[in-house]
Amino acid sequence: MAEEQAIAQVGKVSQWLTDNGFEHESLELDRNNVEIIKVEADFLLPICTALYAYGFNYLQCQCGIDMGAGQDLVSMYHLIKVSDNADRPEEVRIKVFLPRENPRVASVYWIWKTADWQERESYDMYGIVYEGHPNLKRILMPEDWVGYPLRKDYVSPDFYELQDAY
């Protein structure tokens, strides 16, 4: 009985990935019934490439998430299948859980160019390194800023001295 319920909760995209041999974990649907898929960092690029070929041609959002002090960081991707013949586009959310000490994952910039500034922001605010990104550098904070301001264990400095300000 529990096995039947687990099968019933697997979404369309997760089923397609399973049928095509892509290793992943199906998580609960969000409150808008968007399917959420957990992917290991090593499998992100093959799965994203497959999803692009499957029709997910738009990366609506990429962001970082901090699960809490001492816990994992998450790189999240919200994909949409944009087509002319659908009342509501199909959506899926991919989450990659990364160790806090050395959060590294491949860049999806080469699949969706919109990942450019979004991955840079996640790098700048959370310290997630997107390997293969063509210009991974700080985008919001000064280049010499120490730390990652959106991490939940971040300690804000008492002051920050601007040097060579114009």
Secondary structure, DSSP 4 states (H G I P E B T S, - for coil): -HHHHHHHH--HHHHHHHHTT---EEE---TT--EEEE--GGGHHHHHHHHHHHT--EEEEEEEEE-STTS-EEEEEEEEE--TT-SS-EEEEEEEEE-SSS-EEE--TTT-TTHHHHHHHHHHHH--EEET-TT-S-SSS-TT--S-TTSTT----S-----S--
